[in-house]
Amino acid sequence: MIELCAGYPQALWRAIGHPVTWIGRLIAALDRLLNRDTDDAYWRRSVGIVAILLLLGIVGTIAFVVEHELLRLPFGLLAVAVIASTLIAQRSLHRHVADVATALEQGGVIAGRAAVAKIVGRDPEALDAAGVARAAIESLAENFSDAVVAPVFWMAIAGLPGAALYKAINTADSMIGHRTPRHEAFGWAAAKLDDLVNLPASRLSALLLVAAAALNKTASTAAAWRAVMRNASRHRSPNAGYPEAAMAGALGLSLAGPRVYGGVTIDDATMGDGRRDATAADIRRALVLYRYADAILIALVAVIAGIFIALV
């Protein structure tokens, strides 16, 4: 609720950065120190494992100490909650995706490409207006899992250290978990570990989107469920397909499919069997579904917390 209401203030970002940027600097330092182009693939994979262990050890230790020491203070729980809120991205995710819809509506495909380039890694110049809209909706679905549900899930399991360790793994995957000559071996452990820790949240995200469709008159619960069952496991990613398929089915769209990254076309299965010609209006519909799903998540956490408090 703190993150939903306040987000992460831009003034604070400019002054001290953000916990994820701090983690990113550590990952970049380990990459420069340990990942040498002259080493063979086996050695680079081995030191990549060492890098991940060092990253998790440092981040986990700091998060544990911060939480442990703050909880000894009279209002320490509130302080821990404020810090933990920086590891969730409900508000910023909504803003960035809404910016794409606004850009398409006001500036057309050129403005839409510039806006969507801030949230996706594919080549924006290869996208037409429908492609821009699909990319924004796909990013919303995938990041609902990665940036909202997953950190909340691991926070519920292991408190601030759980969320911090998840963000470290997820950030490492985004920085070094790519199949490029430099990172295919070194980032192997980061990519595999990210797949593992995102597995429960991706399935939960799909269920939340299916449930949200039941509350939204313009969405279809049945189609969302069919798309998940039929398409999700065919996605190149073991996790991204679940929220993307749920979103596609709910909105009557067809998402994913072939995409262009760095001038190379990457083939992928389509999620959902609806329209490919997505629009800015579809982005707005996706944001409504996202808000419903996020509200269900908040309610679910509140109920579980209430039960836990009653039992304790």
N, C-alpha and C positions, 0 to 999 in steps of 0.2 A: 504493500500500500504506500509505503514511503516513496519507492521508486516511481510508482504510477502517478503520484501527486506532484512530486518534485523533480524527478529525473536526476540528471547529474548536471549541476550548474555550469554553464559555459565559462563563467569567471573562474571557477575552481579548476576547470580543465586547463585554461590558459595559464593559471598560476602554478599548478603542481602536476598537471597531467592527469592520468587516470590509472587505476590499478592494472588494467589490461595493457596499457602502454608501458608500464613498469615491467610487467611480465614479458612483453615483447622485446624490450631492451635486453633483458637477461637471455632470452632465446637467441637474439641476434649475436650477443657476445659469445655464447657457446658455439654457435654456428661458425663464427670467425675463428675461434680458438681451436676447435676440434675437427672441423670438416675441411680437409685438405684435398685439393684436386689431384694431387700426386698419389694418393693412397688408393688401394684397390677397393672394389665394392664390398668385399667381406669385412674389411677393416672399418670402412665408413659406416656400415650397418652396425657394427659393434660399438663404435664410439657414439653413434646415434642413440643407442640404448643407454649408454653411460650419460649422455647429455640429458635424456628424459628423466633418468633417475636423479641426477643433480638438480634439475629444474623442480621436480616434485618434492625433493627433500628440502630445498630452500623455501619454496612457496608454502608447503605444508607446515614447516616449522614456524615460519613467521605468522601464518594465520592462526595456528594453535596457540602460540604465545599471546598474540593480540587478544584472541577470544578469552583465553584463560585469565589474563590479567584484568581485562575490562569487566568480566563477570564478577570480580571481587568487589567492584565499586557499587555504591547504592543504586545508581541508574545505569549500570554497565550494560544491562540487556538492551536498553534503547540505543546505546552507543554501538553495540555489536550489530543491531538491526540496521542502523544508518550505514555502517561500513558494508554490510552484506548487500544492501540495496544497490550498491555500485556495480555488483556483479550480475544484475538483471537488466534487461534492455527493453522492457515493454514500451516505454514512452518514446525512446529514440527510434525504435523499429517502426512504430506507427508513423512518426513524423517523416522519416526518410521515404517510406513507401507512399505516403500521401503526397509528398513533394513530386513524385513521378507523375501521379495523376494530375496534379495541378499544372505541371510542366506540359504534359500532353494537351491538356485542355486550353492552355493559354498560349503556348508557343509551338505546338505541333511536334512532329517527329524529331526535329533537331534538338529542341529543348528537352524532349523526353529522353533522348539518348544521353545527353549530358547528365540528367538527373539519375538515370538508372545506372550509369557507369560508377556511381558512388557506392552502390550496394551489390553489384554483381561483378564477376571476373571475366565474363565473356566479352567479345568484341562488340562495342555498341554500334559501330558503323555497319555491321552486318544485320542490324535489326530494323525492320520496318515498324510502323506504329503498333501493329498487333504484337510483334515480337517484343517491343519495349514493355507493353502491358503484361504479356505473359511472364517476362523476366521478373518484373516487379512482384507479381503474384506468387511466382515460384520462390522468390527470395523471402517474401513474407511468410509463406508456409514453412520453408526450411528453417528460417531463423526463429520462428515461433518455437520450434523444437530446440534449436541450439542455444538461443540467447535468452529464452524465457523458461520453458518447461524443464530443460536439463539442469540449469543452475538451481532452480527451485527444488527439483527432485533430490539432487545431491546435498543441498542445504538441509532438506528435511531429514536425510539419512545421517549426515555427519556435520551439521552446523556450518559455521564459517569456513573451517578447513575443507570440508567436502566441496563447497561451492568454489573455493579458491583453487583447489586441485583440478576440478573440472575445467575452470576457465584456463588454467595453465595448459592442460592437454589440448583443449579446443584451439587455443591461440597458437600452440606449437604446430598443430595440424595445418592451420591456415597459413603459417609462415614457411614451414619446411616439409609439410606432408604432401608435396607435389611430385609427379612423375617427370621430373626434369633431370638432365644429366647431373646437376649439382646435388639434388636432394632426393632422388629416387632411393638411394641406399641409406643416406644419413637420416632421412625423414621417415623411413619405413616404420620404426617403432611408434613415432608420433601418430602416423596415419592409422595403424592397426589399433592403437590404444584409444584413439578418438572414436573409431567405429564401435569399439566395445562399450565405452562409457555412454555413448549416445543411443545405444540400442533400446533401453527401457523408455527413455524420454520420447523417442520418435514414435513408438507405438502408443504411448499415452497421448501424445500430441494429436495423432490421428483420431483417437477415441474422443478427445475433447472437441475436435472440429466436427466430427460426426454428431456429437451431442449438441453442439452449437447450431448446427443446421436445423435441428428440431425446433429451435427457438426463433428461427429466422424464416419469415414467410417467402422470401425470394430464394431460399436454398432447399436442397433435397437431401434428407437424411438417408433415404434408401439408395440414391445414386452415389452418395459419398461412401457408404459402406461397400457397395458393389465395386467401386473403383479401387478401394483399398484391398479388397480380397482378390481382385482380378489383376491389378496392375502393379501394386506397391513393390512386390518382390522382384519385378522385372527391371527396376531402375538400376543404373550402374552403381549407385551408392546403396549400401545395405540399410541405410536409415532414411535418407532424404525422400525416398519414394513414398513413405507412409503419410507424412503430412501433405505432400504435394498431391498424392492421389486423392486424399480426403477432400482437399480444397477444390481440386478439379471436378470431382464428382458432385460436390455440393453446389457448385456454381454453374454446372453444365458446360464446362470447358474441357479442352484437351491441352494439357501442359507438358513440359519437358520435350522429348523428341530430340532431333539433331540440333546441336548448338556449336558455335564457332568460338574457339579460344586460341588466341595468339595466331590467328590465321589458319588454324587447323580445325576441320569439322569433326566434332566428336558425336558419334552416333549413340542414341539412347532410345529406350522405349518411351512411348507416350503414356501419360497418366490421364485417365479419363477418356471418354469417347464423345465429348461434346464439341463445341465450336473452337476453332483455332484463332478466329478473328476477334481476339480479346480487345477491349477498349478501356479508356479511362474510367468509364462507368463500372466496368467489371472490377477494376482495382478498388473503387469505392465499396462495391459489394463485398469484396474480399476483406476489406478493413472492418466492415460491420461484423462479418463472421469471426474475424480475429478478436474483436472486442468481446463478443459473446463467449468465445472459447476461453479467453483470458479471465473473464468474470467467473466462469465455471471453475477454472483452476484456483482462483483466489478463494472461492467458496469451499472447494474441496479441502484446501489447506486449512482453512478456518475450522471446518468440521473435524478433521483429523486432530488438529491442535486441541480442540475442545474435549474430544474423547480422551486424548492423552492426559490432559490436565485433570479430568474427572477421575481417571484411573489412578493417577499418581497422588 
